[in-house]
Amino acid sequence: MDADSTAPERSDYDSPWKEAIGAYFQPFMRLFFEPVHERVDWRQPHEFLDAELQKITGDSQIGKRFADRLVRVRGREGQELWLLIHIEI
């Protein structure tokens, strides 16, 4: 904490997790959310909707929620699914 600040400096542990989820989305889902992974048609592209998530949540009282990801995928039956992934670090 510097002399001019009343709040302690926060380490950014969330950003690397967000990047890892983006880079390894399919294996991440298989490892941590296997029942959901099995419902997704992985032959279809997925889309991260971070801008849409930010519009909905804005900044929380504890700051930006970097580890939250909103992802649009296709289910095996062809339906559109939206996955909200929240990780506490």
URJOQUI-V473745 format. One record per pair of residues at least 6 apart in sequence whose C-alpha atoms are under 8 Angstrom apart, sorted by the first residue. I is the first residue (numbers start at 0). J is the second residue. Records with the same first field share a line. If there is no record, write none. Layout:
BEGIN
I: J, J
END
This chain:
BEGIN
0: 6, 7, 8
12: 88
13: 64, 65, 66, 88
14: 65, 66
16: 66
17: 65, 66, 67, 68
20: 27
21: 47
25: 36, 41
28: 35, 36
29: 36, 37
38: 74, 75
39: 72, 73, 74, 75
40: 72, 73, 74, 75, 77
41: 73
43: 72, 73
44: 72, 73
45: 70, 71, 72, 73
46: 70, 71, 72
47: 68, 69, 70, 71
48: 68, 69, 70, 71
49: 68, 69
51: 69
52: 68, 69
57: 63
58: 64
66: 84, 85, 86, 87
67: 83, 84, 85, 86
68: 82, 83, 84, 85
69: 81, 82, 83, 84
70: 81, 82, 83, 84
71: 79, 80, 81, 82
72: 79, 80, 81, 82
73: 79, 80
74: 80
END
